[in-house]
Amino acid sequence: MEINYETLIAGIGCLTYLVTCLIRGAFWKQNWTNKGGQWVSREDGPIFYIIMILLFGALGPFLILEGLNII
C-alpha cells in the first residue's frame, strides 16, 4: 500500500488550521489586494465562519483518506 505524503500532509494541515481557528474563535480572511487581512469571528461573519468550518472539515479528512489511498 503506497502512501501519498503530499496529499496526507495537506489534509493534516487543513485539520490543523481548522482546530487552530476554532480555538482562536476566528478565521483569517485575506483581502484581494494581498495588502493585509482580518480575523473574522462568529459575530463578525457567521455565514463565512460556518462555510469555512464546512470547507476545512470536509477537505481535511478527504485529503487524508486520499493520501492513505483509501479513496
N, C-alpha and C positions, 0 to 999 in steps of 0.2 A: 504494500500500500504506500503510494507516494504522497508526500505532503507538499502542498504549495505554500511555501513560507511567506511569500509576498502577500498573498491573499489572507493568510492566517494573521499576520501582523496587522494588516489593515483592519480586520474585524476586531481584533483586540484593542486597537487604537480607537475605533468607533465606540466600543463599550466603555473604554476608559474615559473618553471625552464626555459621554453621557453621564457616567457616575460623577465625574468632577463637576459638571454643570448642575446636576441635581443636588449635590452637596452645597454648592455655591448658591443655588437658587436662581440662576440666570444663565442665558446662553449669549455668546458673543455674536453680534450682528455687525458685519463689515460694511462700510459704505462702498458704493460702486466705484468711487474715485480712488480707493485704497489710501485715503488720507485720514485714516482713523476709523473708529467704530464705537460701539457702545455695548454695554451689558444690558440685555433685555430680560427683565424678571417676569414673573407670572402676572403681576399687577400692571406692568407697562404694556405687555403684549400677550394676552392669554392665548390667542389663536396661534401666534408664532411659537410660543412656548410648547403648546400641545403638538404642533406639527413637527417640531424638532425632536421631541420625545419619540413620536411615532417613527420618524425617519431613522434616527440613530438606533432606536430599539429594534427595528426590523433589519436594518442594514448590517449591524454588528454580528448578530447570530447567523445571518445568511452568509456573510463573508467567512466566518469561522467554519461553518459547515462545508462551504465550498473549498476552503483551504485544506480541510481534512479529507477531501474527496468523498464526502457523504452525499453531496448533491451532485 
